[in-house]
Amino acid sequence: MHLDPHIPDEELLLALDGELEEPRAADVSRHVRHCWDCRARQMRLEQAIGDYMSVRAGAADWLPAIPAEGPTAKLKAAIAAEQPARPRLAWWRPALLAASASAVLVPFALLLWVSGSNVGTAGPLPDRRLTPGAVRFLSSQQVCRVPLEDEGRMVPADLAQRVFQQYRIANPKPGAYEVDYLISPALGGTTAIENLWPVPYADGVWTSRVKDALEDHLRTLVCEGKMDVATAQREIATDWIAAYRKHFRTRLPVAAHAQFVKDSPWE
């Protein structure tokens, strides 16, 4: 019998809420540290809770009351919001029911309907709901065996178009963006859409050129034995700007990195 090696969403929620009993809590924590799939799903669940709470702050007159127990109770309250308590919610209830296979989609639906926010707006940091990162599990030796110039970074054109659509960029200006890997292939990143987003190529301060310099620096640390692959992947996926500031000890990019040319922009 095939067993799913990943942690179910229900247990990820319980772990966030501190409701798992030992020794299962330790098993889940250990698994999440080494499994990017489960870690990304747990991050999305946590983000969904935060988004729902932000929306609720401005819509207290019609969203259901939020119990104080923790994230699990908050998501249960979000699911309860689809009940026909108010006529104005009726038009989107079928969509919520169709999405009920993944409870985290409920607060996303509420967020989009209430706030009208531009989910997926392109910027120097990706939308974590769309681009949490995706990796292959590689050792340091495997990462360092392939020369940087051979890592094959080109994103297929049809996949790049899907990335632009996801980030609501209908007609990308030539040269304005790089469809970039959140976790670069040189650090074990994959060509999955969950690992891609359109990064400004030369506009602004935190561009894809600056990020390329960080990617090379992190790979050097891995290959010199000063950092493990999982830590490098986590730092760049969580907040690559914060990682850059930490490693280069500067608030703004080094001037040479702003002119760094490694990858080509989208044309």
PyRosetta script that sets phi, psi and omega in degrees:
from pyrosetta import init, pose_from_sequence

init()
pose = pose_from_sequence("MHLDPHIPDEELLLALDGELEEPRAADVSRHVRHCWDCRARQMRLEQAIGDYMSVRAGAADWLPAIPAEGPTAKLKAAIAAEQPARPRLAWWRPALLAASASAVLVPFALLLWVSGSNVGTAGPLPDRRLTPGAVRFLSSQQVCRVPLEDEGRMVPADLAQRVFQQYRIANPKPGAYEVDYLISPALGGTTAIENLWPVPYADGVWTSRVKDALEDHLRTLVCEGKMDVATAQREIATDWIAAYRKHFRTRLPVAAHAQFVKDSPWE")
pose.set_psi(1, 133.1)
pose.set_omega(1, 179.2)
pose.set_phi(2, -81.5)
pose.set_psi(2, 129.7)
pose.set_omega(2, 177.0)
pose.set_phi(3, -111.4)
pose.set_psi(3, 134.3)
pose.set_omega(3, 178.1)
pose.set_phi(4, -67.4)
pose.set_psi(4, 120.7)
pose.set_omega(4, -177.5)
pose.set_phi(5, -75.2)
pose.set_psi(5, -8.8)
pose.set_omega(5, -175.0)
pose.set_phi(6, -93.8)
pose.set_psi(6, 161.1)
pose.set_omega(6, -179.0)
pose.set_phi(7, -82.4)
pose.set_psi(7, 131.0)
pose.set_omega(7, 177.7)
pose.set_phi(8, -63.7)
pose.set_psi(8, 154.6)
pose.set_omega(8, 179.4)
pose.set_phi(9, -56.9)
pose.set_psi(9, -37.5)
pose.set_omega(9, -177.7)
pose.set_phi(10, -59.7)
pose.set_psi(10, -41.4)
pose.set_omega(10, -179.9)
pose.set_phi(11, -74.1)
pose.set_psi(11, -32.3)
pose.set_omega(11, 175.5)
pose.set_phi(12, -62.7)
pose.set_psi(12, -40.2)
pose.set_omega(12, 176.9)
pose.set_phi(13, -64.4)
pose.set_psi(13, -44.2)
pose.set_omega(13, 179.3)
pose.set_phi(14, -62.9)
pose.set_psi(14, -36.6)
pose.set_omega(14, 178.1)
pose.set_phi(15, -65.9)
pose.set_psi(15, -41.2)
pose.set_omega(15, 176.8)
pose.set_phi(16, -60.2)
pose.set_psi(16, -35.9)
pose.set_omega(16, -175.5)
pose.set_phi(17, -87.3)
pose.set_psi(17, -3.3)
pose.set_omega(17, -178.6)
pose.set_phi(18, 70.1)
pose.set_psi(18, 26.9)
pose.set_omega(18, -175.2)
pose.set_phi(19, -103.4)
pose.set_psi(19, -0.7)
pose.set_omega(19, 177.9)
pose.set_phi(20, -80.4)
pose.set_psi(20, 138.8)
pose.set_omega(20, 178.7)
pose.set_phi(21, -89.4)
pose.set_psi(21, 151.9)
pose.set_omega(21, 175.1)
pose.set_phi(22, -71.6)
pose.set_psi(22, 148.7)
pose.set_omega(22, 4.8)
pose.set_phi(23, -88.8)
pose.set_psi(23, 2.2)
pose.set_omega(23, -176.7)
pose.set_phi(24, -63.2)
pose.set_psi(24, -36.2)
pose.set_omega(24, -179.4)
pose.set_phi(25, -59.6)
pose.set_psi(25, -42.6)
pose.set_omega(25, 179.4)
pose.set_phi(26, -67.4)
pose.set_psi(26, -38.2)
pose.set_omega(26, 178.7)
pose.set_phi(27, -62.9)
pose.set_psi(27, -44.4)
pose.set_omega(27, -179.6)
pose.set_phi(28, -65.6)
pose.set_psi(28, -43.9)
pose.set_omega(28, 179.7)
pose.set_phi(29, -60.5)
pose.set_psi(29, -42.1)
pose.set_omega(29, 179.7)
pose.set_phi(30, -65.7)
pose.set_psi(30, -42.8)
pose.set_omega(30, -179.1)
pose.set_phi(31, -63.8)
pose.set_psi(31, -44.7)
pose.set_omega(31, -177.4)
pose.set_phi(32, -64.2)
pose.set_psi(32, -32.9)
pose.set_omega(32, 179.0)
pose.set_phi(33, -63.4)
pose.set_psi(33, -28.3)
pose.set_omega(33, -174.9)
pose.set_phi(34, -110.9)
pose.set_psi(34, -4.2)
pose.set_omega(34, -176.9)
pose.set_phi(35, -116.5)
pose.set_psi(35, 109.8)
pose.set_omega(35, -178.1)
pose.set_phi(36, -69.1)
pose.set_psi(36, -30.2)
pose.set_omega(36, 178.3)
pose.set_phi(37, -61.3)
pose.set_psi(37, -51.6)
pose.set_omega(37, -178.7)
pose.set_phi(38, -69.2)
pose.set_psi(38, -36.2)
pose.set_omega(38, 178.9)
pose.set_phi(39, -63.9)
pose.set_psi(39, -41.7)
pose.set_omega(39, 179.4)
pose.set_phi(40, -65.1)
pose.set_psi(40, -41.5)
pose.set_omega(40, 178.4)
pose.set_phi(41, -64.7)
pose.set_psi(41, -39.2)
pose.set_omega(41, 178.9)
pose.set_phi(42, -66.1)
pose.set_psi(42, -37.8)
pose.set_omega(42, 176.8)
pose.set_phi(43, -63.2)
pose.set_psi(43, -40.4)
pose.set_omega(43, 179.7)
pose.set_phi(44, -66.7)
pose.set_psi(44, -37.7)
pose.set_omega(44, 177.5)
pose.set_phi(45, -63.2)
pose.set_psi(45, -44.5)
pose.set_omega(45, -179.4)
pose.set_phi(46, -65.1)
pose.set_psi(46, -40.8)
pose.set_omega(46, 178.0)
pose.set_phi(47, -63.6)
pose.set_psi(47, -39.4)
pose.set_omega(47, 179.8)
pose.set_phi(48, -62.4)
pose.set_psi(48, -40.7)
pose.set_omega(48, 178.1)
pose.set_phi(49, -62.2)
pose.set_psi(49, -45.7)
pose.set_omega(49, 179.0)
pose.set_phi(50, -62.5)
pose.set_psi(50, -41.6)
pose.set_omega(50, 179.0)
pose.set_phi(51, -63.3)
pose.set_psi(51, -43.1)
pose.set_omega(51, -179.0)
pose.set_phi(52, -62.7)
pose.set_psi(52, -41.8)
pose.set_omega(52, -179.7)
pose.set_phi(53, -66.2)
pose.set_psi(53, -36.3)
pose.set_omega(53, 177.5)
pose.set_phi(54, -64.3)
pose.set_psi(54, -43.2)
pose.set_omega(54, 178.6)
pose.set_phi(55, -63.4)
pose.set_psi(55, -43.6)
pose.set_omega(55, -176.6)
pose.set_phi(56, -60.3)
pose.set_psi(56, -33.0)
pose.set_omega(56, -178.8)
pose.set_phi(57, -59.4)
pose.set_psi(57, -28.7)
pose.set_omega(57, 179.7)
pose.set_phi(58, -105.1)
pose.set_psi(58, 8.3)
pose.set_omega(58, -177.4)
pose.set_phi(59, -140.9)
pose.set_psi(59, 39.4)
pose.set_omega(59, -174.0)
pose.set_phi(60, -68.5)
pose.set_psi(60, -12.7)
pose.set_omega(60, -175.9)
pose.set_phi(61, -79.6)
pose.set_psi(61, -18.7)
pose.set_omega(61, -177.7)
pose.set_phi(62, -133.3)
pose.set_psi(62, -16.3)
pose.set_omega(62, 175.2)
pose.set_phi(63, -77.1)
pose.set_psi(63, 152.6)
pose.set_omega(63, -177.6)
pose.set_phi(64, -67.4)
pose.set_psi(64, 157.2)
pose.set_omega(64, 178.7)
pose.set_phi(65, -63.2)
pose.set_psi(65, 144.7)
pose.set_omega(65, -178.8)
pose.set_phi(66, -101.7)
pose.set_psi(66, 117.6)
pose.set_omega(66, 177.0)
pose.set_phi(67, -67.9)
pose.set_psi(67, 162.0)
pose.set_omega(67, -171.4)
pose.set_phi(68, -93.2)
pose.set_psi(68, 2.0)
pose.set_omega(68, -170.4)
pose.set_phi(69, -66.2)
pose.set_psi(69, -39.3)
pose.set_omega(69, -178.4)
pose.set_phi(70, 153.8)
pose.set_psi(70, -172.0)
pose.set_omega(70, -175.5)
pose.set_phi(71, -55.6)
pose.set_psi(71, -38.9)
pose.set_omega(71, -179.1)
pose.set_phi(72, -61.9)
pose.set_psi(72, -45.4)
pose.set_omega(72, 179.1)
pose.set_phi(73, -65.0)
pose.set_psi(73, -35.2)
pose.set_omega(73, 179.9)
pose.set_phi(74, -65.0)
pose.set_psi(74, -42.1)
pose.set_omega(74, 178.7)
pose.set_phi(75, -68.9)
pose.set_psi(75, -35.1)
pose.set_omega(75, 175.5)
pose.set_phi(76, -62.3)
pose.set_psi(76, -38.8)
pose.set_omega(76, 177.6)
pose.set_phi(77, -66.4)
pose.set_psi(77, -36.3)
pose.set_omega(77, 177.8)
pose.set_phi(78, -63.5)
pose.set_psi(78, -41.4)
pose.set_omega(78, 178.5)
pose.set_phi(79, -64.2)
pose.set_psi(79, -37.8)
pose.set_omega(79, -179.8)
pose.set_phi(80, -64.3)
pose.set_psi(80, -19.0)
pose.set_omega(80, -178.6)
pose.set_phi(81, -64.9)
pose.set_psi(81, -18.9)
pose.set_omega(81, 179.5)
pose.set_phi(82, -78.5)
pose.set_psi(82, -5.2)
pose.set_omega(82, 177.9)
pose.set_phi(83, -68.3)
pose.set_psi(83, 149.0)
pose.set_omega(83, -172.4)
pose.set_phi(84, -77.0)
pose.set_psi(84, 54.5)
pose.set_omega(84, -179.7)
pose.set_phi(85, -76.4)
pose.set_psi(85, -30.1)
pose.set_omega(85, -179.4)
pose.set_phi(86, -133.1)
pose.set_psi(86, 134.7)
pose.set_omega(86, -177.5)
pose.set_phi(87, -59.1)
pose.set_psi(87, -32.3)
pose.set_omega(87, -173.8)
pose.set_phi(88, -64.8)
pose.set_psi(88, -16.8)
pose.set_omega(88, -179.4)
pose.set_phi(89, -90.1)
pose.set_psi(89, -9.6)
pose.set_omega(89, -168.0)
pose.set_phi(90, -61.4)
pose.set_psi(90, -32.4)
pose.set_omega(90, -172.8)
pose.set_phi(91, -67.9)
pose.set_psi(91, -25.3)
pose.set_omega(91, -178.1)
pose.set_phi(92, -105.8)
pose.set_psi(92, 1.7)
pose.set_omega(92, 179.9)
pose.set_phi(93, -60.9)
pose.set_psi(93, -41.4)
pose.set_omega(93, 178.3)
pose.set_phi(94, -58.6)
pose.set_psi(94, -37.0)
pose.set_omega(94, 179.2)
pose.set_phi(95, -65.4)
pose.set_psi(95, -38.3)
pose.set_omega(95, 178.8)
pose.set_phi(96, -65.9)
pose.set_psi(96, -40.7)
pose.set_omega(96, 179.5)
pose.set_phi(97, -64.3)
pose.set_psi(97, -38.8)
pose.set_omega(97, 178.6)
pose.set_phi(98, -65.5)
pose.set_psi(98, -29.5)
pose.set_omega(98, -178.1)
pose.set_phi(99, -92.5)
pose.set_psi(99, 5.4)
pose.set_omega(99, -172.0)
pose.set_phi(100, -65.6)
pose.set_psi(100, -12.1)
pose.set_omega(100, 177.6)
pose.set_phi(101, -64.1)
pose.set_psi(101, -22.0)
pose.set_omega(101, 176.1)
pose.set_phi(102, -130.2)
pose.set_psi(102, 105.0)
pose.set_omega(102, -172.9)
pose.set_phi(103, -60.5)
pose.set_psi(103, -25.5)
pose.set_omega(103, -177.2)
pose.set_phi(104, -65.6)
pose.set_psi(104, -21.5)
pose.set_omega(104, 179.8)
pose.set_phi(105, -70.3)
pose.set_psi(105, -20.4)
pose.set_omega(105, -177.5)
pose.set_phi(106, -64.4)
pose.set_psi(106, -54.1)
pose.set_omega(106, 177.2)
pose.set_phi(107, -61.9)
pose.set_psi(107, -30.3)
pose.set_omega(107, 174.8)
pose.set_phi(108, -61.2)
pose.set_psi(108, -43.8)
pose.set_omega(108, -179.9)
pose.set_phi(109, -62.9)
pose.set_psi(109, -41.1)
pose.set_omega(109, 177.7)
pose.set_phi(110, -63.0)
pose.set_psi(110, -42.9)
pose.set_omega(110, -179.0)
pose.set_phi(111, -60.8)
pose.set_psi(111, -46.8)
pose.set_omega(111, -177.9)
pose.set_phi(112, -65.1)
pose.set_psi(112, -40.2)
pose.set_omega(112, -176.3)
pose.set_phi(113, -72.2)
pose.set_psi(113, -41.5)
pose.set_omega(113, -175.4)
pose.set_phi(114, -76.1)
pose.set_psi(114, -48.0)
pose.set_omega(114, -170.3)
pose.set_phi(115, -91.5)
pose.set_psi(115, -23.0)
pose.set_omega(115, -176.0)
pose.set_phi(116, 62.5)
pose.set_psi(116, 25.7)
pose.set_omega(116, -175.1)
pose.set_phi(117, -70.6)
pose.set_psi(117, 154.5)
pose.set_omega(117, 179.3)
pose.set_phi(118, -86.2)
pose.set_psi(118, 79.2)
pose.set_omega(118, 178.4)
pose.set_phi(119, -61.2)
pose.set_psi(119, 130.9)
pose.set_omega(119, 177.4)
pose.set_phi(120, 89.3)
pose.set_psi(120, 14.6)
pose.set_omega(120, 176.4)
pose.set_phi(121, -62.2)
pose.set_psi(121, 130.9)
pose.set_omega(121, -176.1)
pose.set_phi(122, -69.2)
pose.set_psi(122, 145.3)
pose.set_omega(122, 178.3)
pose.set_phi(123, -170.2)
pose.set_psi(123, -176.7)
pose.set_omega(123, -178.1)
pose.set_phi(124, -66.9)
pose.set_psi(124, -23.9)
pose.set_omega(124, 173.5)
pose.set_phi(125, -112.5)
pose.set_psi(125, 140.5)
pose.set_omega(125, -179.0)
pose.set_phi(126, -75.4)
pose.set_psi(126, 161.1)
pose.set_omega(126, 168.8)
pose.set_phi(127, -74.9)
pose.set_psi(127, 115.2)
pose.set_omega(127, -174.0)
pose.set_phi(128, -64.7)
pose.set_psi(128, -22.0)
pose.set_omega(128, 177.6)
pose.set_phi(129, -71.7)
pose.set_psi(129, -29.4)
pose.set_omega(129, -179.9)
pose.set_phi(130, -96.3)
pose.set_psi(130, -34.7)
pose.set_omega(130, -173.2)
pose.set_phi(131, -129.8)
pose.set_psi(131, 75.9)
pose.set_omega(131, 178.0)
pose.set_phi(132, -81.7)
pose.set_psi(132, -13.8)
pose.set_omega(132, -176.0)
pose.set_phi(133, 103.6)
pose.set_psi(133, 151.6)
pose.set_omega(133, 177.3)
pose.set_phi(134, -150.8)
pose.set_psi(134, 134.1)
pose.set_omega(134, -174.1)
pose.set_phi(135, -134.4)
pose.set_psi(135, 159.9)
pose.set_omega(135, 163.3)
pose.set_phi(136, -94.9)
pose.set_psi(136, 148.7)
pose.set_omega(136, 179.7)
pose.set_phi(137, -87.3)
pose.set_psi(137, 104.7)
pose.set_omega(137, -177.3)
pose.set_phi(138, -120.9)
pose.set_psi(138, 148.3)
pose.set_omega(138, 173.4)
pose.set_phi(139, -82.2)
pose.set_psi(139, 167.4)
pose.set_omega(139, 176.6)
pose.set_phi(140, -59.6)
pose.set_psi(140, -38.9)
pose.set_omega(140, -180.0)
pose.set_phi(141, -63.2)
pose.set_psi(141, -40.6)
pose.set_omega(141, 178.8)
pose.set_phi(142, -67.4)
pose.set_psi(142, -40.9)
pose.set_omega(142, 179.1)
pose.set_phi(143, -61.6)
pose.set_psi(143, -42.4)
pose.set_omega(143, -172.8)
pose.set_phi(144, -85.9)
pose.set_psi(144, -7.7)
pose.set_omega(144, -178.6)
pose.set_phi(145, -73.2)
pose.set_psi(145, -29.6)
pose.set_omega(145, -176.1)
pose.set_phi(146, -94.4)
pose.set_psi(146, 123.3)
pose.set_omega(146, 177.9)
pose.set_phi(147, -60.4)
pose.set_psi(147, 147.2)
pose.set_omega(147, -178.6)
pose.set_phi(148, -55.0)
pose.set_psi(148, -39.4)
pose.set_omega(148, -175.4)
pose.set_phi(149, -71.3)
pose.set_psi(149, -10.3)
pose.set_omega(149, -178.4)
pose.set_phi(150, -104.9)
pose.set_psi(150, 13.1)
pose.set_omega(150, -170.7)
pose.set_phi(151, -78.5)
pose.set_psi(151, -11.7)
pose.set_omega(151, 172.7)
pose.set_phi(152, 63.2)
pose.set_psi(152, 72.0)
pose.set_omega(152, -169.9)
pose.set_phi(153, -92.9)
pose.set_psi(153, -6.7)
pose.set_omega(153, -174.8)
pose.set_phi(154, -64.1)
pose.set_psi(154, 130.0)
pose.set_omega(154, 178.0)
pose.set_phi(155, -91.6)
pose.set_psi(155, 128.9)
pose.set_omega(155, 179.1)
pose.set_phi(156, -53.8)
pose.set_psi(156, 143.8)
pose.set_omega(156, -173.5)
pose.set_phi(157, -59.9)
pose.set_psi(157, -41.0)
pose.set_omega(157, -178.5)
pose.set_phi(158, -67.5)
pose.set_psi(158, -35.9)
pose.set_omega(158, 177.3)
pose.set_phi(159, -69.5)
pose.set_psi(159, -39.5)
pose.set_omega(159, 177.5)
pose.set_phi(160, -60.4)
pose.set_psi(160, -40.4)
pose.set_omega(160, 178.5)
pose.set_phi(161, -63.6)
pose.set_psi(161, -38.9)
pose.set_omega(161, 177.1)
pose.set_phi(162, -63.7)
pose.set_psi(162, -37.0)
pose.set_omega(162, 178.0)
pose.set_phi(163, -63.9)
pose.set_psi(163, -45.4)
pose.set_omega(163, 178.3)
pose.set_phi(164, -61.5)
pose.set_psi(164, -42.8)
pose.set_omega(164, 178.9)
pose.set_phi(165, -61.5)
pose.set_psi(165, -42.5)
pose.set_omega(165, -179.2)
pose.set_phi(166, -62.5)
pose.set_psi(166, -33.7)
pose.set_omega(166, 179.3)
pose.set_phi(167, -96.4)
pose.set_psi(167, 16.1)
pose.set_omega(167, 173.3)
pose.set_phi(168, 58.1)
pose.set_psi(168, 42.7)
pose.set_omega(168, 174.5)
pose.set_phi(169, -113.6)
pose.set_psi(169, 101.5)
pose.set_omega(169, -172.7)
pose.set_phi(170, -74.3)
pose.set_psi(170, -44.7)
pose.set_omega(170, -177.5)
pose.set_phi(171, -131.4)
pose.set_psi(171, 82.6)
pose.set_omega(171, -178.1)
pose.set_phi(172, -60.4)
pose.set_psi(172, 131.8)
pose.set_omega(172, 179.1)
pose.set_phi(173, -71.6)
pose.set_psi(173, 128.7)
pose.set_omega(173, -179.6)
pose.set_phi(174, -54.7)
pose.set_psi(174, 132.1)
pose.set_omega(174, 177.9)
pose.set_phi(175, 83.7)
pose.set_psi(175, -4.3)
pose.set_omega(175, -175.3)
pose.set_phi(176, -85.0)
pose.set_psi(176, -28.0)
pose.set_omega(176, -174.8)
pose.set_phi(177, -130.8)
pose.set_psi(177, 156.4)
pose.set_omega(177, 162.1)
pose.set_phi(178, -115.2)
pose.set_psi(178, 126.4)
pose.set_omega(178, 172.5)
pose.set_phi(179, -76.7)
pose.set_psi(179, 99.0)
pose.set_omega(179, -165.9)
pose.set_phi(180, -106.8)
pose.set_psi(180, 157.6)
pose.set_omega(180, 172.9)
pose.set_phi(181, -84.2)
pose.set_psi(181, 129.3)
pose.set_omega(181, 173.8)
pose.set_phi(182, -61.9)
pose.set_psi(182, -52.3)
pose.set_omega(182, 172.5)
pose.set_phi(183, -105.4)
pose.set_psi(183, 115.1)
pose.set_omega(183, -171.7)
pose.set_phi(184, -66.6)
pose.set_psi(184, 153.0)
pose.set_omega(184, 175.9)
pose.set_phi(185, -55.5)
pose.set_psi(185, -31.5)
pose.set_omega(185, 178.9)
pose.set_phi(186, -65.2)
pose.set_psi(186, -17.0)
pose.set_omega(186, 177.4)
pose.set_phi(187, -112.4)
pose.set_psi(187, 14.7)
pose.set_omega(187, 177.5)
pose.set_phi(188, 97.3)
pose.set_psi(188, 5.5)
pose.set_omega(188, 179.0)
pose.set_phi(189, -69.8)
pose.set_psi(189, 150.7)
pose.set_omega(189, -178.7)
pose.set_phi(190, -106.9)
pose.set_psi(190, 169.0)
pose.set_omega(190, 177.1)
pose.set_phi(191, -92.6)
pose.set_psi(191, 48.3)
pose.set_omega(191, 173.2)
pose.set_phi(192, -94.9)
pose.set_psi(192, 149.0)
pose.set_omega(192, -177.4)
pose.set_phi(193, -61.7)
pose.set_psi(193, -25.7)
pose.set_omega(193, 177.7)
pose.set_phi(194, -69.6)
pose.set_psi(194, -7.0)
pose.set_omega(194, -179.5)
pose.set_phi(195, -115.1)
pose.set_psi(195, 14.9)
pose.set_omega(195, -174.7)
pose.set_phi(196, -128.2)
pose.set_psi(196, 143.6)
pose.set_omega(196, 170.3)
pose.set_phi(197, -159.1)
pose.set_psi(197, 157.4)
pose.set_omega(197, -178.8)
pose.set_phi(198, -82.5)
pose.set_psi(198, 113.9)
pose.set_omega(198, -178.7)
pose.set_phi(199, -101.9)
pose.set_psi(199, 135.8)
pose.set_omega(199, 174.1)
pose.set_phi(200, -53.4)
pose.set_psi(200, 132.2)
pose.set_omega(200, -175.7)
pose.set_phi(201, -84.5)
pose.set_psi(201, -42.3)
pose.set_omega(201, -178.3)
pose.set_phi(202, -136.2)
pose.set_psi(202, -7.9)
pose.set_omega(202, -178.8)
pose.set_phi(203, -82.9)
pose.set_psi(203, 134.5)
pose.set_omega(203, 176.4)
pose.set_phi(204, 83.8)
pose.set_psi(204, -167.5)
pose.set_omega(204, -175.3)
pose.set_phi(205, -94.3)
pose.set_psi(205, -47.9)
pose.set_omega(205, -174.4)
pose.set_phi(206, -96.1)
pose.set_psi(206, 87.1)
pose.set_omega(206, -174.8)
pose.set_phi(207, -102.8)
pose.set_psi(207, 173.7)
pose.set_omega(207, 178.7)
pose.set_phi(208, -65.1)
pose.set_psi(208, -26.4)
pose.set_omega(208, 178.0)
pose.set_phi(209, -64.6)
pose.set_psi(209, -42.9)
pose.set_omega(209, 178.8)
pose.set_phi(210, -64.7)
pose.set_psi(210, -41.3)
pose.set_omega(210, 179.3)
pose.set_phi(211, -63.3)
pose.set_psi(211, -38.1)
pose.set_omega(211, 178.0)
pose.set_phi(212, -58.4)
pose.set_psi(212, -39.3)
pose.set_omega(212, 179.2)
pose.set_phi(213, -64.4)
pose.set_psi(213, -39.5)
pose.set_omega(213, 177.3)
pose.set_phi(214, -64.8)
pose.set_psi(214, -43.0)
pose.set_omega(214, -179.7)
pose.set_phi(215, -57.0)
pose.set_psi(215, -45.3)
pose.set_omega(215, -179.7)
pose.set_phi(216, -65.6)
pose.set_psi(216, -38.2)
pose.set_omega(216, 179.8)
pose.set_phi(217, -64.3)
pose.set_psi(217, -44.9)
pose.set_omega(217, -179.6)
pose.set_phi(218, -64.4)
pose.set_psi(218, -40.4)
pose.set_omega(218, 178.7)
pose.set_phi(219, -63.2)
pose.set_psi(219, -39.2)
pose.set_omega(219, 177.0)
pose.set_phi(220, -61.0)
pose.set_psi(220, -42.5)
pose.set_omega(220, 178.3)
pose.set_phi(221, -61.9)
pose.set_psi(221, -41.2)
pose.set_omega(221, 178.6)
pose.set_phi(222, -62.8)
pose.set_psi(222, -46.2)
pose.set_omega(222, -175.7)
pose.set_phi(223, -72.7)
pose.set_psi(223, -20.0)
pose.set_omega(223, 175.2)
pose.set_phi(224, -90.2)
pose.set_psi(224, 1.5)
pose.set_omega(224, 178.7)
pose.set_phi(225, 77.2)
pose.set_psi(225, 16.5)
pose.set_omega(225, -178.1)
pose.set_phi(226, -94.7)
pose.set_psi(226, -7.4)
pose.set_omega(226, -179.3)
pose.set_phi(227, -156.2)
pose.set_psi(227, 142.7)
pose.set_omega(227, 176.0)
pose.set_phi(228, -87.0)
pose.set_psi(228, 161.7)
pose.set_omega(228, -174.8)
pose.set_phi(229, -61.4)
pose.set_psi(229, -43.1)
pose.set_omega(229, -177.3)
pose.set_phi(230, -61.5)
pose.set_psi(230, -38.0)
pose.set_omega(230, 178.9)
pose.set_phi(231, -66.9)
pose.set_psi(231, -42.8)
pose.set_omega(231, 178.4)
pose.set_phi(232, -61.8)
pose.set_psi(232, -43.1)
pose.set_omega(232, 178.8)
pose.set_phi(233, -62.8)
pose.set_psi(233, -44.2)
pose.set_omega(233, -178.1)
pose.set_phi(234, -64.6)
pose.set_psi(234, -43.5)
pose.set_omega(234, -178.0)
pose.set_phi(235, -62.2)
pose.set_psi(235, -45.4)
pose.set_omega(235, -176.0)
pose.set_phi(236, -74.4)
pose.set_psi(236, -29.5)
pose.set_omega(236, -180.0)
pose.set_phi(237, -78.3)
pose.set_psi(237, -33.3)
pose.set_omega(237, -176.9)
pose.set_phi(238, -73.0)
pose.set_psi(238, -49.2)
pose.set_omega(238, 179.8)
pose.set_phi(239, -168.7)
pose.set_psi(239, 94.7)
pose.set_omega(239, -174.0)
pose.set_phi(240, -67.8)
pose.set_psi(240, -27.5)
pose.set_omega(240, 177.9)
pose.set_phi(241, -67.4)
pose.set_psi(241, -44.4)
pose.set_omega(241, 177.0)
pose.set_phi(242, -61.9)
pose.set_psi(242, -39.3)
pose.set_omega(242, 178.6)
pose.set_phi(243, -64.3)
pose.set_psi(243, -41.1)
pose.set_omega(243, 178.4)
pose.set_phi(244, -60.6)
pose.set_psi(244, -49.1)
pose.set_omega(244, -179.2)
pose.set_phi(245, -60.3)
pose.set_psi(245, -37.6)
pose.set_omega(245, -179.9)
pose.set_phi(246, -66.2)
pose.set_psi(246, -47.5)
pose.set_omega(246, -173.6)
pose.set_phi(247, -78.3)
pose.set_psi(247, -32.6)
pose.set_omega(247, -179.1)
pose.set_phi(248, -100.0)
pose.set_psi(248, -1.2)
pose.set_omega(248, 174.5)
pose.set_phi(249, 52.4)
pose.set_psi(249, 53.4)
pose.set_omega(249, -179.8)
pose.set_phi(250, -150.9)
pose.set_psi(250, 149.7)
pose.set_omega(250, 177.3)
pose.set_phi(251, -81.5)
pose.set_psi(251, -29.0)
pose.set_omega(251, -179.4)
pose.set_phi(252, -121.2)
pose.set_psi(252, 156.2)
pose.set_omega(252, -177.7)
pose.set_phi(253, -59.7)
pose.set_psi(253, 145.8)
pose.set_omega(253, 172.4)
pose.set_phi(254, -61.9)
pose.set_psi(254, 138.0)
pose.set_omega(254, -174.6)
pose.set_phi(255, -54.4)
pose.set_psi(255, -40.7)
pose.set_omega(255, -179.0)
pose.set_phi(256, -64.3)
pose.set_psi(256, -32.1)
pose.set_omega(256, -179.1)
pose.set_phi(257, -72.2)
pose.set_psi(257, -29.8)
pose.set_omega(257, 178.6)
pose.set_phi(258, -65.0)
pose.set_psi(258, -23.6)
pose.set_omega(258, 179.3)
pose.set_phi(259, -104.8)
pose.set_psi(259, 6.4)
pose.set_omega(259, -176.9)
pose.set_phi(260, -63.1)
pose.set_psi(260, 127.7)
pose.set_omega(260, 179.8)
pose.set_phi(261, -121.2)
pose.set_psi(261, 111.1)
pose.set_omega(261, 179.5)
pose.set_phi(262, -126.5)
pose.set_psi(262, -47.8)
pose.set_omega(262, -178.4)
pose.set_phi(263, -115.6)
pose.set_psi(263, 155.0)
pose.set_omega(263, -178.7)
pose.set_phi(264, -89.2)
pose.set_psi(264, 150.1)
pose.set_omega(264, 175.8)
pose.set_phi(265, -75.3)
pose.set_psi(265, 166.9)
pose.set_omega(265, 174.8)
pose.set_phi(266, -69.9)
pose.set_psi(266, 130.6)
pose.set_omega(266, -179.1)
pose.set_phi(267, -114.9)
pose.dump_pdb("model.pdb")
